[in-house]
Amino acid sequence: MSIKLIAFDMDNTLLDSNKMILKSSKAAVKRALSMGIKIVMCTGRPLAGVSEYLNELGISGDDQYVVTYNGAIVESVAGRTITKHLINKSEYRRLVNYADKNGIQYYSLDPDSNVYTGNHDISRVAVLQAWENHAGIFVRDPKDLPDDFTAAKFDFVGEQEDLNIDEPVVISDLGEQFSVIREGTVFLAVMNKRANKGTGLRSLAEHLNILASEVMAFGDERNDIAMFDYAGTAICMKNGTNQAKEHADYITDSNVNDGISKAMDKFIFE
């Protein structure tokens, strides 16, 4: 069966180590677009964090789509919401209290790509996220936020060795109420229980009347496993984690060695 939708994780998958799209990847994506294949960024980033790449690839309009915040929001590139599963203020307050009690730094992203934290000693990771998303950082205690405040994603952050220790404890303490997934070395993401890349991608495919067997997904990390398990063809980058590779149908070359174009040549353009 032919592929009708290709979902791309961004960091360390579609993007190289310099946060750039390789020329070979760009050419392959544009060729797929010319064939009528939907190209979907399926990412932990908000829409503002992928917009420059969408523009670079010529992806725009209300009939092109993104899965953002690890699946918490599915929307058109023009910003029309398809599905939304958010963290409400009461849940947000619980996460902040947990972070403060356990001495873990954090930041959150609201549905408009804004970065929030109550940390006054702001983590370098939060600063990097604000820069990548072209946003400022709002330092706010939960009591200073409006009653209808919502977060799309909450991230515990820290150096890799610290999060390696914190991760199993956080999952044990919070995994019943929230979706908790390691995004990378310095991020431990928390979302609404119904939010992950797999459910987001499924919602979009059903909205477009596309079957799972017609979906291809590229990724490299543990937060990509849910979309690997949904997609008919799951492709992990050579630089991906061992956990992600175990859920892939095929392992392509790395994100800096034409892994995207090589896999698309094999599965799409042959």
BALOBA-1460 file (C-alpha; in Angstrom, 3 decimals):
// residues 270
<rec num="1" residu="m" x="0.000" y="0.000" z="0.000"/>
<rec num="2" residu="s" x="1.326" y="3.456" z="-0.860"/>
<rec num="3" residu="i" x="2.403" y="5.960" z="1.763"/>
<rec num="4" residu="k" x="0.071" y="8.958" z="2.096"/>
<rec num="5" residu="l" x="1.516" y="10.635" z="5.216"/>
<rec num="6" residu="i" x="5.073" y="10.892" z="6.537"/>
<rec num="7" residu="a" x="5.591" y="12.032" z="10.131"/>
<rec num="8" residu="f" x="8.943" y="13.476" z="11.138"/>
<rec num="9" residu="d" x="10.383" y="13.981" z="14.565"/>
<rec num="10" residu="m" x="12.487" y="17.138" z="14.457"/>
<rec num="11" residu="d" x="15.537" y="17.187" z="16.729"/>
<rec num="12" residu="n" x="18.183" y="14.589" z="15.820"/>
<rec num="13" residu="t" x="15.921" y="13.219" z="13.082"/>
<rec num="14" residu="l" x="14.937" y="15.750" z="10.413"/>
<rec num="15" residu="l" x="17.407" y="18.239" z="11.884"/>
<rec num="16" residu="d" x="21.149" y="17.668" z="11.917"/>
<rec num="17" residu="s" x="23.447" y="18.451" z="14.842"/>
<rec num="18" residu="n" x="23.367" y="22.146" z="13.867"/>
<rec num="19" residu="k" x="19.540" y="22.267" z="13.924"/>
<rec num="20" residu="m" x="19.516" y="22.456" z="10.114"/>
<rec num="21" residu="i" x="17.695" y="20.404" z="7.475"/>
<rec num="22" residu="l" x="20.160" y="18.605" z="5.195"/>
<rec num="23" residu="k" x="19.936" y="19.462" z="1.495"/>
<rec num="24" residu="s" x="19.232" y="15.810" z="0.728"/>
<rec num="25" residu="s" x="16.372" y="15.725" z="3.250"/>
<rec num="26" residu="k" x="14.896" y="18.940" z="1.896"/>
<rec num="27" residu="a" x="14.949" y="17.615" z="-1.661"/>
<rec num="28" residu="a" x="13.315" y="14.343" z="-0.606"/>
<rec num="29" residu="v" x="10.594" y="16.087" z="1.387"/>
<rec num="30" residu="k" x="9.788" y="18.463" z="-1.460"/>
<rec num="31" residu="r" x="9.609" y="15.549" z="-3.887"/>
<rec num="32" residu="a" x="7.161" y="13.769" z="-1.575"/>
<rec num="33" residu="l" x="5.062" y="16.930" z="-1.300"/>
<rec num="34" residu="s" x="4.906" y="17.141" z="-5.103"/>
<rec num="35" residu="m" x="3.467" y="13.602" z="-5.066"/>
<rec num="36" residu="g" x="0.650" y="14.707" z="-2.760"/>
<rec num="37" residu="i" x="2.064" y="13.032" z="0.350"/>
<rec num="38" residu="k" x="1.283" y="14.830" z="3.605"/>
<rec num="39" residu="i" x="4.447" y="15.873" z="5.448"/>
<rec num="40" residu="v" x="3.785" y="16.248" z="9.182"/>
<rec num="41" residu="m" x="6.156" y="17.445" z="11.895"/>
<rec num="42" residu="c" x="5.455" y="15.223" z="14.921"/>
<rec num="43" residu="t" x="7.429" y="16.861" z="17.679"/>
<rec num="44" residu="g" x="7.722" y="17.888" z="21.293"/>
<rec num="45" residu="r" x="8.093" y="21.470" z="20.083"/>
<rec num="46" residu="p" x="5.191" y="23.934" z="19.835"/>
<rec num="47" residu="l" x="4.063" y="25.360" z="16.506"/>
<rec num="48" residu="a" x="6.297" y="28.420" z="16.940"/>
<rec num="49" residu="g" x="9.278" y="26.104" z="17.292"/>
<rec num="50" residu="v" x="8.725" y="24.473" z="13.899"/>
<rec num="51" residu="s" x="7.398" y="27.380" z="11.842"/>
<rec num="52" residu="e" x="10.758" y="28.387" z="10.356"/>
<rec num="53" residu="y" x="11.326" y="24.821" z="9.152"/>
<rec num="54" residu="l" x="7.825" y="24.582" z="7.696"/>
<rec num="55" residu="n" x="8.512" y="27.801" z="5.801"/>
<rec num="56" residu="e" x="11.837" y="26.440" z="4.582"/>
<rec num="57" residu="l" x="10.092" y="23.352" z="3.205"/>
<rec num="58" residu="g" x="7.243" y="25.332" z="1.668"/>
<rec num="59" residu="i" x="4.629" y="23.741" z="3.933"/>
<rec num="60" residu="s" x="1.794" y="26.157" z="4.678"/>
<rec num="61" residu="g" x="-1.956" y="26.594" z="4.796"/>
<rec num="62" residu="d" x="-4.968" y="25.088" z="6.482"/>
<rec num="63" residu="d" x="-4.647" y="21.763" z="4.644"/>
<rec num="64" residu="q" x="-1.194" y="20.935" z="6.049"/>
<rec num="65" residu="y" x="-0.761" y="19.756" z="9.632"/>
<rec num="66" residu="v" x="1.531" y="19.402" z="12.638"/>
<rec num="67" residu="v" x="1.472" y="17.245" z="15.761"/>
<rec num="68" residu="t" x="2.982" y="19.385" z="18.502"/>
<rec num="69" residu="y" x="3.847" y="19.138" z="22.225"/>
<rec num="70" residu="n" x="4.337" y="15.357" z="21.880"/>
<rec num="71" residu="g" x="0.775" y="14.940" z="20.646"/>
<rec num="72" residu="a" x="-0.982" y="17.227" z="23.127"/>
<rec num="73" residu="i" x="-2.130" y="19.415" z="20.225"/>
<rec num="74" residu="v" x="-2.841" y="18.453" z="16.623"/>
<rec num="75" residu="e" x="-3.416" y="21.458" z="14.412"/>
<rec num="76" residu="s" x="-3.170" y="22.797" z="10.921"/>
<rec num="77" residu="v" x="-0.094" y="24.795" z="9.976"/>
<rec num="78" residu="a" x="-2.423" y="27.813" z="9.910"/>
<rec num="79" residu="g" x="-3.281" y="27.147" z="13.577"/>
<rec num="80" residu="r" x="-6.694" y="25.454" z="13.359"/>
<rec num="81" residu="t" x="-7.021" y="22.915" z="16.184"/>
<rec num="82" residu="i" x="-7.904" y="19.310" z="15.349"/>
<rec num="83" residu="t" x="-7.444" y="17.797" z="18.821"/>
<rec num="84" residu="k" x="-6.219" y="19.212" z="22.111"/>
<rec num="85" residu="h" x="-5.414" y="17.435" z="25.404"/>
<rec num="86" residu="l" x="-4.056" y="19.882" z="27.967"/>
<rec num="87" residu="i" x="-2.962" y="20.071" z="31.599"/>
<rec num="88" residu="n" x="-5.368" y="22.208" z="33.661"/>
<rec num="89" residu="k" x="-4.307" y="24.626" z="36.389"/>
<rec num="90" residu="s" x="-4.980" y="22.209" z="39.256"/>
<rec num="91" residu="e" x="-2.799" y="19.586" z="37.569"/>
<rec num="92" residu="y" x="-0.180" y="22.212" z="36.784"/>
<rec num="93" residu="r" x="-0.068" y="23.262" z="40.438"/>
<rec num="94" residu="r" x="0.481" y="19.627" z="41.451"/>
<rec num="95" residu="l" x="3.422" y="19.332" z="39.026"/>
<rec num="96" residu="v" x="4.993" y="22.583" z="40.263"/>
<rec num="97" residu="n" x="4.632" y="21.502" z="43.888"/>
<rec num="98" residu="y" x="6.188" y="18.140" z="43.037"/>
<rec num="99" residu="a" x="9.119" y="19.816" z="41.277"/>
<rec num="100" residu="d" x="9.701" y="22.211" z="44.179"/>
<rec num="101" residu="k" x="9.434" y="19.462" z="46.802"/>
<rec num="102" residu="n" x="11.911" y="17.234" z="44.976"/>
<rec num="103" residu="g" x="14.327" y="19.966" z="43.909"/>
<rec num="104" residu="i" x="13.856" y="19.444" z="40.168"/>
<rec num="105" residu="q" x="13.878" y="22.426" z="37.827"/>
<rec num="106" residu="y" x="11.069" y="22.742" z="35.315"/>
<rec num="107" residu="y" x="9.412" y="24.823" z="32.661"/>
<rec num="108" residu="s" x="6.117" y="24.508" z="30.824"/>
<rec num="109" residu="l" x="4.703" y="25.518" z="27.484"/>
<rec num="110" residu="d" x="1.217" y="26.901" z="27.085"/>
<rec num="111" residu="p" x="-0.844" y="26.300" z="23.897"/>
<rec num="112" residu="d" x="0.470" y="29.573" z="22.438"/>
<rec num="113" residu="s" x="4.135" y="28.492" z="22.631"/>
<rec num="114" residu="n" x="4.923" y="30.661" z="25.686"/>
<rec num="115" residu="v" x="7.438" y="29.362" z="28.236"/>
<rec num="116" residu="y" x="6.556" y="29.467" z="31.958"/>
<rec num="117" residu="t" x="8.526" y="28.580" z="35.071"/>
<rec num="118" residu="g" x="8.466" y="29.391" z="38.760"/>
<rec num="119" residu="n" x="12.230" y="28.889" z="39.029"/>
<rec num="120" residu="h" x="14.128" y="32.096" z="39.682"/>
<rec num="121" residu="d" x="17.427" y="30.321" z="39.078"/>
<rec num="122" residu="i" x="16.316" y="29.497" z="35.537"/>
<rec num="123" residu="s" x="17.655" y="26.354" z="33.913"/>
<rec num="124" residu="r" x="19.797" y="26.713" z="30.795"/>
<rec num="125" residu="v" x="17.385" y="24.226" z="29.184"/>
<rec num="126" residu="a" x="14.432" y="26.569" z="29.724"/>
<rec num="127" residu="v" x="16.413" y="29.435" z="28.224"/>
<rec num="128" residu="l" x="17.272" y="27.286" z="25.198"/>
<rec num="129" residu="q" x="13.619" y="26.340" z="24.738"/>
<rec num="130" residu="a" x="12.533" y="29.961" z="24.827"/>
<rec num="131" residu="w" x="15.180" y="30.816" z="22.236"/>
<rec num="132" residu="e" x="14.201" y="27.925" z="19.941"/>
<rec num="133" residu="n" x="10.529" y="28.862" z="20.199"/>
<rec num="134" residu="h" x="11.142" y="32.588" z="19.684"/>
<rec num="135" residu="a" x="9.481" y="33.249" z="23.038"/>
<rec num="136" residu="g" x="10.246" y="34.972" z="26.285"/>
<rec num="137" residu="i" x="10.207" y="33.268" z="29.665"/>
<rec num="138" residu="f" x="7.415" y="34.153" z="32.087"/>
<rec num="139" residu="v" x="8.540" y="33.613" z="35.683"/>
<rec num="140" residu="r" x="5.270" y="33.028" z="37.506"/>
<rec num="141" residu="d" x="4.110" y="31.264" z="40.646"/>
<rec num="142" residu="p" x="0.954" y="29.208" z="39.960"/>
<rec num="143" residu="k" x="-1.076" y="31.477" z="42.256"/>
<rec num="144" residu="d" x="-0.313" y="34.377" z="39.928"/>
<rec num="145" residu="l" x="-1.715" y="32.596" z="36.884"/>
<rec num="146" residu="p" x="-5.371" y="32.891" z="35.822"/>
<rec num="147" residu="d" x="-7.819" y="30.161" z="36.836"/>
<rec num="148" residu="d" x="-8.209" y="29.062" z="33.213"/>
<rec num="149" residu="f" x="-4.452" y="28.661" z="32.693"/>
<rec num="150" residu="t" x="-3.523" y="25.510" z="30.800"/>
<rec num="151" residu="a" x="-0.226" y="23.937" z="29.818"/>
<rec num="152" residu="a" x="0.290" y="21.768" z="26.770"/>
<rec num="153" residu="k" x="3.514" y="20.265" z="28.113"/>
<rec num="154" residu="f" x="5.439" y="20.361" z="31.382"/>
<rec num="155" residu="d" x="9.133" y="19.450" z="31.367"/>
<rec num="156" residu="f" x="11.285" y="18.419" z="34.286"/>
<rec num="157" residu="v" x="14.816" y="19.406" z="33.261"/>
<rec num="158" residu="g" x="18.316" y="18.704" z="34.455"/>
<rec num="159" residu="e" x="21.640" y="17.247" z="33.456"/>
<rec num="160" residu="q" x="21.502" y="13.722" z="32.065"/>
<rec num="161" residu="e" x="22.885" y="11.937" z="35.112"/>
<rec num="162" residu="d" x="20.416" y="13.724" z="37.404"/>
<rec num="163" residu="l" x="17.382" y="12.950" z="35.228"/>
<rec num="164" residu="n" x="18.478" y="9.322" z="34.966"/>
<rec num="165" residu="i" x="17.949" y="9.133" z="38.731"/>
<rec num="166" residu="d" x="14.766" y="11.232" z="38.787"/>
<rec num="167" residu="e" x="13.023" y="9.541" z="35.839"/>
<rec num="168" residu="p" x="11.874" y="6.235" z="37.401"/>
<rec num="169" residu="v" x="10.733" y="8.026" z="40.568"/>
<rec num="170" residu="v" x="8.720" y="10.599" z="38.612"/>
<rec num="171" residu="i" x="7.103" y="7.888" z="36.484"/>
<rec num="172" residu="s" x="6.177" y="5.935" z="39.605"/>
<rec num="173" residu="d" x="4.752" y="9.002" z="41.358"/>
<rec num="174" residu="l" x="2.990" y="10.695" z="38.430"/>
<rec num="175" residu="g" x="2.485" y="8.045" z="35.747"/>
<rec num="176" residu="e" x="-1.046" y="7.151" z="36.865"/>
<rec num="177" residu="q" x="-2.349" y="10.678" z="36.231"/>
<rec num="178" residu="f" x="-0.081" y="11.890" z="33.414"/>
<rec num="179" residu="s" x="1.720" y="10.756" z="30.317"/>
<rec num="180" residu="v" x="5.418" y="10.861" z="31.287"/>
<rec num="181" residu="i" x="8.126" y="10.275" z="28.694"/>
<rec num="182" residu="r" x="11.838" y="10.984" z="28.363"/>
<rec num="183" residu="e" x="12.357" y="13.251" z="25.355"/>
<rec num="184" residu="g" x="16.137" y="13.339" z="25.388"/>
<rec num="185" residu="t" x="19.092" y="13.644" z="27.693"/>
<rec num="186" residu="v" x="17.880" y="16.742" z="29.562"/>
<rec num="187" residu="f" x="14.070" y="16.602" z="29.213"/>
<rec num="188" residu="l" x="11.457" y="14.524" z="31.034"/>
<rec num="189" residu="a" x="8.123" y="15.535" z="29.547"/>
<rec num="190" residu="v" x="4.739" y="15.382" z="31.246"/>
<rec num="191" residu="m" x="1.488" y="15.731" z="29.309"/>
<rec num="192" residu="n" x="-2.208" y="15.042" z="29.652"/>
<rec num="193" residu="k" x="-2.730" y="11.280" z="30.070"/>
<rec num="194" residu="r" x="-4.263" y="11.058" z="26.572"/>
<rec num="195" residu="a" x="-1.362" y="12.829" z="24.860"/>
<rec num="196" residu="n" x="1.524" y="11.148" z="23.065"/>
<rec num="197" residu="k" x="2.855" y="11.171" z="19.526"/>
<rec num="198" residu="g" x="1.012" y="7.970" z="18.691"/>
<rec num="199" residu="t" x="-2.446" y="9.188" z="19.701"/>
<rec num="200" residu="g" x="-1.779" y="12.533" z="18.030"/>
<rec num="201" residu="l" x="-0.729" y="10.912" z="14.781"/>
<rec num="202" residu="r" x="-3.690" y="8.530" z="14.903"/>
<rec num="203" residu="s" x="-6.126" y="11.432" z="15.415"/>
<rec num="204" residu="l" x="-4.688" y="13.280" z="12.434"/>
<rec num="205" residu="a" x="-4.689" y="10.221" z="10.174"/>
<rec num="206" residu="e" x="-8.325" y="9.493" z="11.053"/>
<rec num="207" residu="h" x="-9.195" y="13.140" z="10.401"/>
<rec num="208" residu="l" x="-7.655" y="12.756" z="6.932"/>
<rec num="209" residu="n" x="-9.138" y="9.280" z="6.324"/>
<rec num="210" residu="i" x="-5.663" y="7.787" z="6.107"/>
<rec num="211" residu="l" x="-4.992" y="4.256" z="7.344"/>
<rec num="212" residu="a" x="-2.155" y="3.425" z="9.742"/>
<rec num="213" residu="s" x="-0.672" y="1.218" z="7.015"/>
<rec num="214" residu="e" x="-0.394" y="4.348" z="4.842"/>
<rec num="215" residu="v" x="1.627" y="6.225" z="7.478"/>
<rec num="216" residu="m" x="5.436" y="6.335" z="7.712"/>
<rec num="217" residu="a" x="7.164" y="7.764" z="10.784"/>
<rec num="218" residu="f" x="10.767" y="8.860" z="11.337"/>
<rec num="219" residu="g" x="12.225" y="9.288" z="14.830"/>
<rec num="220" residu="d" x="15.105" y="8.642" z="17.183"/>
<rec num="221" residu="e" x="13.982" y="8.877" z="20.821"/>
<rec num="222" residu="r" x="11.741" y="7.254" z="23.391"/>
<rec num="223" residu="n" x="8.996" y="9.827" z="22.838"/>
<rec num="224" residu="d" x="8.835" y="8.532" z="19.236"/>
<rec num="225" residu="i" x="8.008" y="4.962" z="20.260"/>
<rec num="226" residu="a" x="4.250" y="5.594" z="20.480"/>
<rec num="227" residu="m" x="4.159" y="6.849" z="16.879"/>
<rec num="228" residu="f" x="6.403" y="3.948" z="15.785"/>
<rec num="229" residu="d" x="3.880" y="1.533" z="17.284"/>
<rec num="230" residu="y" x="1.039" y="3.230" z="15.382"/>
<rec num="231" residu="a" x="2.611" y="3.829" z="11.971"/>
<rec num="232" residu="g" x="2.612" y="1.128" z="9.331"/>
<rec num="233" residu="t" x="6.267" y="1.861" z="8.562"/>
<rec num="234" residu="a" x="8.478" y="2.996" z="11.460"/>
<rec num="235" residu="i" x="11.988" y="4.201" z="10.658"/>
<rec num="236" residu="c" x="14.568" y="4.940" z="13.334"/>
<rec num="237" residu="m" x="17.713" y="6.939" z="12.740"/>
<rec num="238" residu="k" x="21.076" y="5.217" z="13.215"/>
<rec num="239" residu="n" x="21.801" y="7.767" z="15.955"/>
<rec num="240" residu="g" x="18.582" y="6.824" z="17.777"/>
<rec num="241" residu="t" x="18.293" y="5.202" z="21.176"/>
<rec num="242" residu="n" x="18.295" y="1.431" z="21.533"/>
<rec num="243" residu="q" x="14.761" y="1.600" z="22.956"/>
<rec num="244" residu="a" x="13.474" y="3.399" z="19.859"/>
<rec num="245" residu="k" x="15.277" y="1.020" z="17.514"/>
<rec num="246" residu="e" x="13.525" y="-1.943" z="19.111"/>
<rec num="247" residu="h" x="10.171" y="-0.533" z="17.910"/>
<rec num="248" residu="a" x="11.299" y="0.325" z="14.364"/>
<rec num="249" residu="d" x="10.690" y="-1.607" z="11.164"/>
<rec num="250" residu="y" x="13.858" y="-0.252" z="9.617"/>
<rec num="251" residu="i" x="16.981" y="1.553" z="10.817"/>
<rec num="252" residu="t" x="18.306" y="4.122" z="8.374"/>
<rec num="253" residu="d" x="21.541" y="6.095" z="8.388"/>
<rec num="254" residu="s" x="22.090" y="8.937" z="10.853"/>
<rec num="255" residu="n" x="20.593" y="12.426" z="10.866"/>
<rec num="256" residu="v" x="23.917" y="13.847" z="9.626"/>
<rec num="257" residu="n" x="24.531" y="11.248" z="6.906"/>
<rec num="258" residu="d" x="21.442" y="11.488" z="4.677"/>
<rec num="259" residu="g" x="19.381" y="9.034" z="6.716"/>
<rec num="260" residu="i" x="16.090" y="10.682" z="5.736"/>
<rec num="261" residu="s" x="16.699" y="10.709" z="1.986"/>
<rec num="262" residu="k" x="18.158" y="7.180" z="1.963"/>
<rec num="263" residu="a" x="15.040" y="5.754" z="3.633"/>
<rec num="264" residu="m" x="12.683" y="7.748" z="1.419"/>
<rec num="265" residu="d" x="14.559" y="6.526" z="-1.660"/>
<rec num="266" residu="k" x="14.063" y="2.948" z="-0.443"/>
<rec num="267" residu="f" x="10.428" y="3.115" z="0.612"/>
<rec num="268" residu="i" x="8.889" y="5.999" z="-1.362"/>
<rec num="269" residu="f" x="10.775" y="6.656" z="-4.575"/>
<rec num="270" residu="e" x="11.913" y="3.172" z="-5.657"/>
